[in-house]
Amino acid sequence: MKTKIQNIAAGVIILFAATTNADAQKAQESSVHELNVMNQLASPSHVSVMPVSQLLNAPGNEALKSFFFTPVKNKTALKGKRIAVLAADGFEEIELLGPVWYFRELGAQVDIVAPKFNPAPARYGLSTPEMAKTHIMAIQYLQPVGWVKFDRTADQIKVSDYDAVFIPGGAWNPDNLRYDKDVIKFVQDFNKSGKLIAAICHAPVVLASADILKGKKLTGYWNIQSDLKNAGGIVSDEPVVVDANIITSRHPIDVADFSRAVENWLAKK
């Protein structure tokens, strides 16, 4: 009797599994894809932090979540395009890793470029981790969260190496960049070439330091908009603004619009 009951139960389980197999497979494929994307959007964590998923799942950010979790169809849209990411310690994590992931999904070559390592004078009493020589520190709203390896330093690159440059935000990152003479000269020379310069959140202040904003329409993080006006820019509070070869955005929630604007600009060239 026991064997008979076991056989009946096994049959019911097999029948149920067969009827739900298609849905389960679809759900599994979706979960694998989302996990793969999430792993590429988050740097290795060394402290307790808010996960990127919390930003993507926040009310009002449905379009941002869809941007990352909808598989990219045209994997060659930016094939052959070369993009430099100018970044230093204190960059906003999603504003670098988000666009980098997207542009690479589209087939572009993307290099993360940092200022040449320049430790603080010994009398400052600061301790610098060894990895700072090869990595830059990510933040989430002023909270350090991890480290990302860079590919080249600003003193090693030339305008002819790239088709576009983009600068992520973060409250510290732009201050570190605008102080670096190699970064500023590169941005100025890149602007003269007419190639694309894109900056999001706090990053447009780097363009202000490079003195390339006079008469330009742009946007930026809310608390730097007055600085952009003082630099001669025509500032509006919009998710993304395109003026000739300059693209700007305001905030991490604008990453999708920002990335698509860069894609569209490069795809036409």
N, C-alpha and C positions, 0 to 999 in steps of 0.2 A: 504493500500500500504506500509506504513511504517513497519508494522509487517511482511509482506512478504519479504521485503528487509533484515530485521533483521534475519529472518529465513535462507535466502540464505547465508548471511554472516557467520552465525553460522555454517552452514554446511561446508563451505569452510575452516573455521578455524579448525573444527574437522578433516576434511580430511587431511589437512596439518600437524596437530599434529600427526596423525596416521602414516604418512609416515616418519616422522623425530623422532619418539619416541625412536627407537633403538639407533640412533646416540646420541641423547640427554642423554639417560640413561648411555651410555658408557662414554660420556664426563663428566657427573656428578660423576660417580664412580671414574674416573681418578682424578678429581679435589679434591674429598674428600680424596683420598689416599695421594695426594701430600700435601694437607693442614695438614693432620695428621702427615706426616713425618716432614714437616717444623716446626710444633709446637714442635716436639721432638728434633730438631736440634738447636733451639734458646732458650737461657735463658731469663728470664724476663728482659726487658730493663728499665733502669732508666735514660738514656741519649739518645740524638739523635745519631743514629748509621747507618752504612751501613747494610742493611738486609742480612741475609745469602743467600737469593735468588740471590743477585747480584753476589756473588762468584760462585754459581752454574750455573748462566746464562752467565757468562763471556765467550768470545770467547776462544776456546781451552779446555774448561772444560766440554765438552759434556759427556765424559765418567764418570766424577765425578758425574754429575747430574743424569745420568742413574743409577749409583750405588745406589743412595739413593731412586730414584723414581721407580725402578723396584722392585715389591714385592718379598720378600724373600720366596722361595719355601719350603726349608727344615727348618722348625721351630724347629727341634730337633737336628740339626747338632752338636751343642755344649752343648746339654743337659747333666747336671751333672758336667760340667766344672765350676770352680770357678776362677774368674779373679779379681785382685785388681788393681785399678787405683790410682797411687800415684800422687797427685796434690796439689798445694798450690795456694795462691793468684797470679794472673797474668798468668793463663793458657790460651792458645789459644783456644777459644770457640769450633770451629769445630773439633779441634784435640782431644778434650775430648768427647763432646757430640756425634760426628759422630760415632767413634768406639763403644762407650757405647751403642748407639741405635742399631747398627748392631749386636753386640755380644748378646744383650738381645733378638733381633729378632731371633737369632739362638738358643735360649734356655739356654744360659749361665747365671749363677749368677754373677752379677757384683757389686762390692762394691767400692765406691769412698772413698779413704783413704787420709786424710790430716795430716800434722804435728800437734802435740798437740798445742793448742792455747797458744801463748806466746806474749803478748802485749809488745810494745816497752817501754823502761823506761820512766817515767814521764818527765824527763828532756829533752827528745826529742821534747816535745811539740806537739805530734801527737794525733789526735782524732780517735779512733777506733769505728766503728759502732757496736752495740750490736750483729747484725747478724753474725759478723766475728767469733763468738764463735761456730757457727754451720754451716757456709757457707764459700765458697771460691769464690773469685772474678774472673770473666771471662774477657778476653780482645779480641779485634780484632785488630791486628797490633798496639799494644800499647794504644788502646782506650778502657778504661773500659766500659763494656756493661751490666753486670748483675751479679747475684749471684747464685751459685749452692750449694745445701745442700750436705754435705758429710755424709757418713754412719759410719765411724770409724776413729780413730786416729792411727798414726803410732806406738805409744807405746802399742797399744792393739792387734796387729796382730802377727801371727806366720807363718813361712814358710809352715807349714803343713795345714794352712787354705786355701791355694790357689794352683791352677795349673799353673797360669801365672800372671805376673804383667806387666802393660804397663804404660808408662809415657808420657803424652802429652807435647807439647812444650809451646811456649810463652816466650818472653824474660825475664820476671820476675820469672815465676814459677820455672824453674830449679835452679836459684840462691837461692830461698827460700828453695828448697828441699835439695840442696847439703850442706847447712849449718846445716841441722837437723841430729843429731847423730842417732836417731831412724831410719830415712829413709835410711841413708848410711849403717848401720849395716844390716837392712832388705835386701837391695839390695845385699850386699856381701854374706849373708847367702843363699839368694835365688839362687845366681849364683853357689854356691858350691853344691846346690842340683841338678843342671842340669835342673831345670825347666825354662820355657820360660820367658825371659825378653825382652820387646819391648819398643822402645823409638823413638819418632818422632820429627823432627825439632830441637829446641834447647836442647831437653831433653837428648841426649847422653852425655852432659857434666856432668850429674848426675852420669853416669856410669864411666866417667873419674875420678870424685871425689871418687868413690868407688874403684878405681884402679883395674878394671876388663877388661880393653881394650887391654892390651899388646898382640900383635900378632893377634888381631881380625880384620876381615874385616867388615867395616861398612860405613855408610854415615851419614849426618846430614845437618842442615841448613848451607848455604854457608859460613857465617861469623864465624862459629865455627869449620870448618873443620881443620884449622891449630891447634886448641886446641886438637882436637881428635888425630891428628898425634903426637903432643907432648906427649900425654898420651900413645903412643905406638900402636895406631890403624893403620890399613891399610885402608886408606880412598879412596872411589871412589864417583863420582857424579852420582848416580843412584837413581831412585824413591824408591827402596827398596833393602836392602841387608840382606841376611840371612847367619849367620855363627854359626853353632852349635845351642846353645840355645839363641842367641841374634839376634833380628830383629830390623833394624833401617830404618828410612825414613827421607826425607829432609824438607818437606814443607806441608802446608794445601792441596795443589793440589794433594799430594800423599796419601791422607787419604784412598782412595779406595784400592790402591795397598797394603798399610800398613795393612788395616783391613783384606783383603783376605789372606795375608801372615800369619797373626796370626791365622786365621781360619784354614788354611791348616796345620800349624804346630800342632795345638791342636787336629785336627781331626785324625791325625795319631797316637796319643798317647792313 
